């Protein structure tokens, strides 16, 4: 009998956990293959630290091979398509066959889901985006910043509020507390309880509820961070928009 293969698409938390668990349960001759575009695994929670320069990419990541158990084969490639009838996965440079398939790819981000957002906004939800944002932050000397949650659901719902508080702390440590105004614009009915708990106290965070229009669609409300003045309504002319939302292709 020819050996069987489990193909795992995606090498994040889910893909790595699935691969290691299966490796410990299945016979040695059963092949386990993990496919991911990147050779390194990174902890998503570290991206807000990258944003403010508290960590480097190397400090929040490691080679994925170090996290995979012996006997697991790793392929670095983009998944382009699946043929479910033939049990075939098309990658950028090859085609792989599976007997069992695990899909752990997560969600792709596309700022194009909101017209004009890609041209106007930064994001800290990708490594490439957060590195561009960190460079912009280093040159920022004052003004209005809007952190936008334009659609739901989003990855890691506390992240926008954590980012706002980290930015508030960073600007204060640079002596810019009086020159920078931060606001989180959200379509949530109410900001997460996590944000309420963290924001209570001396952080200057107000948490209004987003109103609904007659059709039941929520319009963005604003969460003011670190100041006592009024929050500017959307659109935010002349401000810097830092995108946090998730859109799936």
Buried (B, 14 or more C-beta within 10 A) or exposed (E): EEEEBBBBBBBBBBBBEBBBEBBEEBEEEBBBBBBBEEEBBBBBEBBBBBBBEEBEBEEBBEEBEEBBEEEBEBBBBEBEEBEEEEBBBBBEEEEBEBEBBBBBBBEEBBBEBBEEBEEBBBBBBBBEBBBEBBEEBEEBEEEBBBBBBBEEEBEBBBBBBBBBBBBBBBBEEBEBBEEBBBBBBBBBEEBBEEBEEBBEEEEBBBBEEBEEEEEEEBEBBBBBBBBEEEBBEBEBEEBBBBBBBBBEE
